[in-house]
Amino acid sequence: MKEQFLKWINLALVADFFLVLFAFFWLAIAVTGHVLHLPLGLDLWYKLWQPVFTPAIGILMAGTIISGLASWVTKRLNSQQN
């Protein structure tokens, strides 16, 4: 059961990573469009920054830290048992 839970957590973190990556590329394209006076969604991106992208970045960072700590603790426990 523990492995299944960790599998789902890692899957959620991968999906969150791609959401953050999508947001970054959207920002880069929208800023380029803004410079070229093309409406490519920069205003919508700004509206979504606070409610969507900021929490996604926070979840990604927290999940990465927690995953790293869990891996470190597991390795320490396994090395002490051997």
C-alpha positions in Angstrom: 0.0 0.0 0.0 2.9 2.4 0.8 4.4 1.9 -2.6 1.1 2.5 -4.3 0.7 5.8 -2.4 4.2 6.9 -3.3 3.5 6.0 -6.9 0.4 8.2 -7.0 2.3 11.1 -5.3 5.1 10.9 -7.8 2.6 10.8 -10.6 0.9 13.9 -9.3 4.3 15.7 -8.9 5.2 14.8 -12.6 1.8 16.2 -13.7 2.4 19.3 -11.6 5.9 19.7 -13.1 4.4 19.7 -16.6 1.8 22.3 -15.5 4.6 24.6 -14.3 6.6 23.9 -17.5 3.5 24.8 -19.6 3.1 28.0 -17.6 6.7 29.0 -18.2 6.5 28.4 -22.0 3.1 30.2 -22.1 4.7 33.2 -20.3 7.7 33.2 -22.7 5.4 33.1 -25.8 3.0 35.7 -24.3 5.8 38.1 -23.5 7.2 37.7 -27.0 3.7 38.4 -28.4 3.4 41.5 -26.1 6.7 42.9 -27.5 5.5 42.3 -31.0 2.0 43.8 -30.2 0.3 40.4 -30.7 -2.4 39.3 -28.2 -1.1 35.9 -27.1 -2.7 35.7 -23.7 -0.4 37.7 -21.4 -3.4 39.3 -19.6 -5.0 35.8 -19.0 -1.7 34.5 -17.8 -1.5 37.3 -15.3 -5.0 36.5 -14.1 -4.0 32.9 -13.6 -0.7 33.5 -11.9 -2.0 33.9 -8.3 -4.7 31.3 -8.2 -3.1 28.6 -10.4 0.5 28.9 -11.1 1.8 30.1 -7.7 0.3 27.2 -5.8 1.5 24.8 -8.5 5.1 26.0 -8.1 4.8 25.8 -4.3 3.4 22.2 -4.5 6.2 21.2 -6.8 8.9 22.6 -4.5 7.3 21.1 -1.3 6.8 17.8 -3.0 10.4 17.7 -4.2 11.7 18.4 -0.7 9.4 15.9 0.9 10.3 13.2 -1.7 14.0 13.8 -1.2 13.7 13.6 2.6 11.6 10.4 2.4 14.2 8.9 0.1 17.0 9.9 2.4 15.2 8.5 5.5 14.5 5.2 3.7 18.1 4.8 2.7 19.3 5.6 6.2 16.8 3.0 7.7 17.8 0.4 5.1 21.5 0.9 5.8 21.1 0.6 9.5 19.1 -2.6 9.2 21.9 -4.3 7.1 
